[in-house]
């Protein structure tokens, strides 16, 4: 199993967010911004791996390597940007000067199986590729080809609410609050 976890530098940024109250917290579909006076910390989505498992021909265990069914592994990336943050038209302010009480890292297990052609419509495929809690046991009947452990974001615990800042469904956007 390959792992795509927060680096030591990213974990240090999380510690900083816990101890230093951001001026404002912003969101848009592809990033979260923790704004300070002269810099900001961006939480973004990064594609760390793409691969092709192919598909299973009905009644045959062989697969084609030239399949168009590319899979992706996404993770969250934290980065300090040494510029003033300028909000965009799609940016939404989530918080102003609210103390961060705690931050939890959100980690998931991604697993991928080869696709199968659907008998009723051979131009479509189905497959068992999902996200799971890393602590849960997977069904042994699944023919898992690849597994990945990934840090997909954080939950920011404020006084009376939580901000869910993590990737949903291994998709190219964050959860909405």
Secondary structure, DSSP 8 states (H G I E B T S, - for coil): -EEE---HHHHHHHHHHHHS--SEEEEETTEEEEE-SS-EEEEEEEEEEEEE--EE-TT---B-TT-S-EEEEEEEEEEEE-S-----TT-EEEEES----EEEEEEEEEEEE-EEEETTEEEEEE---EEE-TTS---TTS-EEEEEEEEEEEEEE-SS-EEEEEBSTT-SSB---
